[in-house]
Amino acid sequence: MSLYICSLSLRLSQSSPARVGGCKMSLYICSLSLRLFPSSPARVASVEDSPRVHQPVLPQFKTLREFTSPCWWVQDVSENKCPQTMKRSREPLAWIASNGRMTGETRMLRCLPYFFIIGQCKCGTSDLFSRINSHPDVTPHAMKETQWVRQSQLSESCTSIDTYLYLLQKSANFIRMNHRKDTVSPYILGDGTPAYFSVNEFWDMLPGNEGCKEPCVTNPDLIHHLNPRARLILSLRNPTNR
């Protein structure tokens, strides 16, 4: 296994083939500053600098320095009407309600992923996700295969960003419960959805692609829009060794 830590300033596909083909598995940990898959070489530019890239119609949040993960407090949240997230959000929302009755705290801590595990099928992403989650600073409730960025947000009643945040609420509650005043919480949460790397079959339905004949906005754009400092952990392997 080889590990590369880099700043994503060029297309990932420009990495030397020897780095991937010469080992069973290669991991790249990158800071997302550019698009992974520009649709043409002329579009190798940052989301902000490219006039042809439209920002997704998604909110951006002012996160707090007291948390390592991108987290913030909210007073009111919309009701969760997305069938795909109702079951997972039921327990953490019940805890928030119970804690509020005991302490009088009515706010809710919301958090986005600090890191994303992406890749291809049969490239060890599940094992890698499990190993990373065993680290004491990673919330034990990090979720795999959320699929919200690329697909779930296109479902009826699931378009709101709150739908995604509900999937992550259990991790956010863990960070909240273990946070001490006047300290920086070390806990981070992740999203392990390998398909975010290359599966964009619903690109024409994503916000920002209206009228585009080719993808103007892809999964990396959405992730960067939500968290410009997101860490991407890319797992690949030589297909002949699978």
Contacts in CASP RR format, 6 or more apart in sequence:
PFRMAT RR
TARGET T0000
AUTHOR 0000-0000-0000
METHOD contacts of the structure
MODEL  1
MSLYICSLSLRLSQSSPARVGGCKMSLYICSLSLRLFPSSPARVASVEDS
PRVHQPVLPQFKTLREFTSPCWWVQDVSENKCPQTMKRSREPLAWIASNG
RMTGETRMLRCLPYFFIIGQCKCGTSDLFSRINSHPDVTPHAMKETQWVR
QSQLSESCTSIDTYLYLLQKSANFIRMNHRKDTVSPYILGDGTPAYFSVN
EFWDMLPGNEGCKEPCVTNPDLIHHLNPRARLILSLRNPTNR
1 23 0 8 1.000
1 24 0 8 1.000
1 25 0 8 1.000
1 26 0 8 1.000
1 27 0 8 1.000
2 19 0 8 1.000
2 23 0 8 1.000
2 25 0 8 1.000
2 26 0 8 1.000
2 27 0 8 1.000
3 26 0 8 1.000
3 27 0 8 1.000
3 29 0 8 1.000
4 15 0 8 1.000
4 19 0 8 1.000
4 26 0 8 1.000
4 27 0 8 1.000
4 28 0 8 1.000
4 29 0 8 1.000
5 29 0 8 1.000
6 28 0 8 1.000
6 29 0 8 1.000
6 30 0 8 1.000
6 31 0 8 1.000
7 30 0 8 1.000
7 31 0 8 1.000
7 33 0 8 1.000
8 30 0 8 1.000
8 31 0 8 1.000
8 32 0 8 1.000
8 33 0 8 1.000
8 34 0 8 1.000
8 36 0 8 1.000
8 232 0 8 1.000
9 33 0 8 1.000
9 34 0 8 1.000
10 34 0 8 1.000
10 44 0 8 1.000
11 34 0 8 1.000
11 36 0 8 1.000
11 37 0 8 1.000
11 38 0 8 1.000
11 44 0 8 1.000
12 28 0 8 1.000
12 30 0 8 1.000
12 36 0 8 1.000
12 234 0 8 1.000
15 28 0 8 1.000
19 26 0 8 1.000
20 26 0 8 1.000
20 236 0 8 1.000
20 238 0 8 1.000
21 238 0 8 1.000
22 238 0 8 1.000
23 238 0 8 1.000
24 237 0 8 1.000
24 238 0 8 1.000
24 241 0 8 1.000
25 123 0 8 1.000
25 124 0 8 1.000
25 235 0 8 1.000
25 236 0 8 1.000
25 237 0 8 1.000
26 235 0 8 1.000
26 236 0 8 1.000
26 237 0 8 1.000
27 128 0 8 1.000
27 233 0 8 1.000
27 234 0 8 1.000
27 235 0 8 1.000
27 236 0 8 1.000
28 232 0 8 1.000
28 233 0 8 1.000
28 234 0 8 1.000
28 236 0 8 1.000
29 231 0 8 1.000
29 232 0 8 1.000
29 233 0 8 1.000
29 234 0 8 1.000
30 231 0 8 1.000
30 232 0 8 1.000
30 234 0 8 1.000
31 229 0 8 1.000
31 230 0 8 1.000
31 231 0 8 1.000
31 232 0 8 1.000
32 220 0 8 1.000
32 223 0 8 1.000
32 224 0 8 1.000
32 228 0 8 1.000
32 229 0 8 1.000
32 230 0 8 1.000
32 231 0 8 1.000
32 232 0 8 1.000
33 46 0 8 1.000
33 224 0 8 1.000
33 228 0 8 1.000
34 44 0 8 1.000
34 45 0 8 1.000
34 46 0 8 1.000
34 47 0 8 1.000
35 43 0 8 1.000
35 44 0 8 1.000
35 46 0 8 1.000
35 47 0 8 1.000
35 53 0 8 1.000
35 218 0 8 1.000
35 220 0 8 1.000
35 221 0 8 1.000
35 224 0 8 1.000
36 197 0 8 1.000
36 218 0 8 1.000
36 219 0 8 1.000
36 220 0 8 1.000
37 198 0 8 1.000
37 200 0 8 1.000
37 215 0 8 1.000
37 218 0 8 1.000
37 220 0 8 1.000
38 44 0 8 1.000
38 45 0 8 1.000
39 214 0 8 1.000
39 215 0 8 1.000
40 214 0 8 1.000
43 50 0 8 1.000
43 52 0 8 1.000
43 53 0 8 1.000
45 53 0 8 1.000
47 53 0 8 1.000
47 55 0 8 1.000
47 221 0 8 1.000
47 224 0 8 1.000
47 225 0 8 1.000
52 216 0 8 1.000
53 216 0 8 1.000
53 217 0 8 1.000
53 221 0 8 1.000
54 208 0 8 1.000
54 209 0 8 1.000
54 210 0 8 1.000
54 212 0 8 1.000
54 216 0 8 1.000
54 217 0 8 1.000
55 208 0 8 1.000
55 217 0 8 1.000
55 221 0 8 1.000
55 225 0 8 1.000
56 206 0 8 1.000
56 207 0 8 1.000
56 208 0 8 1.000
56 217 0 8 1.000
56 221 0 8 1.000
56 222 0 8 1.000
56 225 0 8 1.000
57 207 0 8 1.000
57 208 0 8 1.000
58 161 0 8 1.000
58 207 0 8 1.000
58 222 0 8 1.000
58 225 0 8 1.000
58 226 0 8 1.000
59 161 0 8 1.000
60 225 0 8 1.000
60 226 0 8 1.000
61 70 0 8 1.000
61 72 0 8 1.000
61 110 0 8 1.000
61 112 0 8 1.000
61 226 0 8 1.000
62 72 0 8 1.000
63 70 0 8 1.000
63 71 0 8 1.000
63 72 0 8 1.000
63 112 0 8 1.000
64 71 0 8 1.000
64 72 0 8 1.000
64 73 0 8 1.000
65 184 0 8 1.000
66 179 0 8 1.000
66 183 0 8 1.000
66 184 0 8 1.000
66 185 0 8 1.000
67 111 0 8 1.000
67 175 0 8 1.000
67 179 0 8 1.000
67 184 0 8 1.000
67 185 0 8 1.000
67 187 0 8 1.000
68 114 0 8 1.000
68 137 0 8 1.000
68 184 0 8 1.000
68 185 0 8 1.000
68 186 0 8 1.000
68 187 0 8 1.000
68 188 0 8 1.000
69 111 0 8 1.000
69 112 0 8 1.000
69 113 0 8 1.000
69 114 0 8 1.000
69 175 0 8 1.000
69 185 0 8 1.000
69 187 0 8 1.000
69 188 0 8 1.000
69 189 0 8 1.000
70 111 0 8 1.000
70 112 0 8 1.000
70 114 0 8 1.000
70 227 0 8 1.000
70 229 0 8 1.000
71 109 0 8 1.000
71 110 0 8 1.000
71 111 0 8 1.000
71 112 0 8 1.000
71 172 0 8 1.000
71 175 0 8 1.000
71 185 0 8 1.000
72 109 0 8 1.000
72 110 0 8 1.000
72 111 0 8 1.000
73 107 0 8 1.000
73 108 0 8 1.000
73 109 0 8 1.000
73 110 0 8 1.000
74 107 0 8 1.000
74 108 0 8 1.000
74 109 0 8 1.000
74 110 0 8 1.000
75 106 0 8 1.000
75 107 0 8 1.000
75 108 0 8 1.000
77 108 0 8 1.000
77 110 0 8 1.000
77 162 0 8 1.000
77 165 0 8 1.000
78 160 0 8 1.000
78 162 0 8 1.000
80 86 0 8 1.000
80 89 0 8 1.000
80 93 0 8 1.000
80 162 0 8 1.000
80 163 0 8 1.000
80 166 0 8 1.000
81 157 0 8 1.000
82 152 0 8 1.000
82 155 0 8 1.000
82 157 0 8 1.000
82 158 0 8 1.000
82 160 0 8 1.000
82 163 0 8 1.000
82 166 0 8 1.000
83 157 0 8 1.000
83 158 0 8 1.000
84 152 0 8 1.000
84 155 0 8 1.000
84 158 0 8 1.000
84 163 0 8 1.000
85 158 0 8 1.000
85 163 0 8 1.000
85 166 0 8 1.000
85 167 0 8 1.000
88 143 0 8 1.000
88 166 0 8 1.000
88 167 0 8 1.000
88 170 0 8 1.000
89 166 0 8 1.000
89 167 0 8 1.000
89 169 0 8 1.000
91 170 0 8 1.000
92 169 0 8 1.000
92 170 0 8 1.000
92 172 0 8 1.000
92 173 0 8 1.000
93 166 0 8 1.000
93 169 0 8 1.000
95 173 0 8 1.000
96 108 0 8 1.000
96 169 0 8 1.000
96 173 0 8 1.000
99 105 0 8 1.000
100 106 0 8 1.000
108 169 0 8 1.000
108 172 0 8 1.000
109 172 0 8 1.000
109 173 0 8 1.000
109 175 0 8 1.000
109 176 0 8 1.000
110 165 0 8 1.000
110 168 0 8 1.000
110 169 0 8 1.000
110 172 0 8 1.000
111 165 0 8 1.000
111 168 0 8 1.000
111 171 0 8 1.000
111 172 0 8 1.000
111 175 0 8 1.000
111 189 0 8 1.000
112 165 0 8 1.000
112 168 0 8 1.000
112 226 0 8 1.000
112 227 0 8 1.000
112 230 0 8 1.000
113 142 0 8 1.000
113 168 0 8 1.000
113 189 0 8 1.000
113 190 0 8 1.000
113 191 0 8 1.000
113 227 0 8 1.000
113 230 0 8 1.000
114 188 0 8 1.000
114 189 0 8 1.000
114 190 0 8 1.000
114 227 0 8 1.000
114 230 0 8 1.000
114 231 0 8 1.000
115 132 0 8 1.000
115 188 0 8 1.000
115 190 0 8 1.000
115 191 0 8 1.000
115 230 0 8 1.000
115 231 0 8 1.000
115 232 0 8 1.000
115 233 0 8 1.000
116 190 0 8 1.000
116 191 0 8 1.000
116 192 0 8 1.000
116 193 0 8 1.000
116 196 0 8 1.000
116 223 0 8 1.000
116 230 0 8 1.000
116 231 0 8 1.000
116 232 0 8 1.000
116 233 0 8 1.000
117 125 0 8 1.000
117 128 0 8 1.000
117 129 0 8 1.000
117 132 0 8 1.000
117 144 0 8 1.000
117 190 0 8 1.000
117 191 0 8 1.000
117 192 0 8 1.000
117 193 0 8 1.000
117 194 0 8 1.000
117 233 0 8 1.000
117 235 0 8 1.000
118 125 0 8 1.000
118 192 0 8 1.000
118 193 0 8 1.000
118 194 0 8 1.000
118 195 0 8 1.000
118 196 0 8 1.000
118 197 0 8 1.000
118 232 0 8 1.000
118 233 0 8 1.000
118 234 0 8 1.000
118 235 0 8 1.000
119 125 0 8 1.000
119 194 0 8 1.000
119 197 0 8 1.000
119 198 0 8 1.000
119 234 0 8 1.000
119 235 0 8 1.000
119 236 0 8 1.000
120 194 0 8 1.000
120 197 0 8 1.000
120 198 0 8 1.000
120 235 0 8 1.000
120 236 0 8 1.000
120 237 0 8 1.000
121 194 0 8 1.000
122 237 0 8 1.000
122 242 0 8 1.000
123 194 0 8 1.000
123 235 0 8 1.000
123 236 0 8 1.000
123 237 0 8 1.000
123 242 0 8 1.000
124 235 0 8 1.000
124 237 0 8 1.000
125 192 0 8 1.000
125 194 0 8 1.000
125 235 0 8 1.000
126 144 0 8 1.000
128 233 0 8 1.000
128 235 0 8 1.000
129 142 0 8 1.000
129 144 0 8 1.000
129 192 0 8 1.000
132 138 0 8 1.000
132 142 0 8 1.000
132 233 0 8 1.000
133 140 0 8 1.000
133 142 0 8 1.000
137 186 0 8 1.000
137 187 0 8 1.000
137 188 0 8 1.000
138 187 0 8 1.000
138 188 0 8 1.000
138 189 0 8 1.000
138 190 0 8 1.000
139 171 0 8 1.000
139 174 0 8 1.000
139 175 0 8 1.000
139 187 0 8 1.000
139 188 0 8 1.000
139 189 0 8 1.000
139 190 0 8 1.000
140 174 0 8 1.000
141 170 0 8 1.000
141 171 0 8 1.000
141 174 0 8 1.000
141 189 0 8 1.000
142 171 0 8 1.000
142 189 0 8 1.000
142 190 0 8 1.000
142 191 0 8 1.000
142 192 0 8 1.000
143 167 0 8 1.000
143 168 0 8 1.000
143 171 0 8 1.000
143 190 0 8 1.000
143 191 0 8 1.000
143 192 0 8 1.000
144 191 0 8 1.000
144 192 0 8 1.000
144 193 0 8 1.000
145 192 0 8 1.000
145 193 0 8 1.000
146 152 0 8 1.000
146 164 0 8 1.000
146 167 0 8 1.000
146 168 0 8 1.000
146 191 0 8 1.000
146 192 0 8 1.000
146 193 0 8 1.000
147 193 0 8 1.000
147 195 0 8 1.000
148 158 0 8 1.000
148 163 0 8 1.000
148 164 0 8 1.000
148 167 0 8 1.000
149 164 0 8 1.000
149 193 0 8 1.000
149 196 0 8 1.000
149 219 0 8 1.000
149 222 0 8 1.000
149 223 0 8 1.000
150 193 0 8 1.000
150 195 0 8 1.000
150 196 0 8 1.000
150 199 0 8 1.000
150 200 0 8 1.000
150 202 0 8 1.000
150 219 0 8 1.000
151 202 0 8 1.000
152 158 0 8 1.000
152 163 0 8 1.000
152 164 0 8 1.000
153 159 0 8 1.000
153 163 0 8 1.000
153 164 0 8 1.000
154 202 0 8 1.000
154 205 0 8 1.000
154 206 0 8 1.000
161 226 0 8 1.000
165 172 0 8 1.000
168 189 0 8 1.000
168 191 0 8 1.000
171 189 0 8 1.000
171 190 0 8 1.000
172 189 0 8 1.000
174 187 0 8 1.000
175 185 0 8 1.000
175 187 0 8 1.000
175 189 0 8 1.000
178 185 0 8 1.000
178 187 0 8 1.000
179 185 0 8 1.000
194 235 0 8 1.000
196 219 0 8 1.000
196 220 0 8 1.000
196 223 0 8 1.000
197 219 0 8 1.000
197 234 0 8 1.000
199 219 0 8 1.000
200 215 0 8 1.000
200 218 0 8 1.000
200 219 0 8 1.000
203 209 0 8 1.000
203 215 0 8 1.000
203 217 0 8 1.000
203 218 0 8 1.000
204 212 0 8 1.000
204 215 0 8 1.000
206 217 0 8 1.000
206 218 0 8 1.000
206 222 0 8 1.000
207 217 0 8 1.000
208 216 0 8 1.000
208 217 0 8 1.000
209 215 0 8 1.000
209 216 0 8 1.000
209 217 0 8 1.000
223 230 0 8 1.000
223 232 0 8 1.000
224 230 0 8 1.000
END
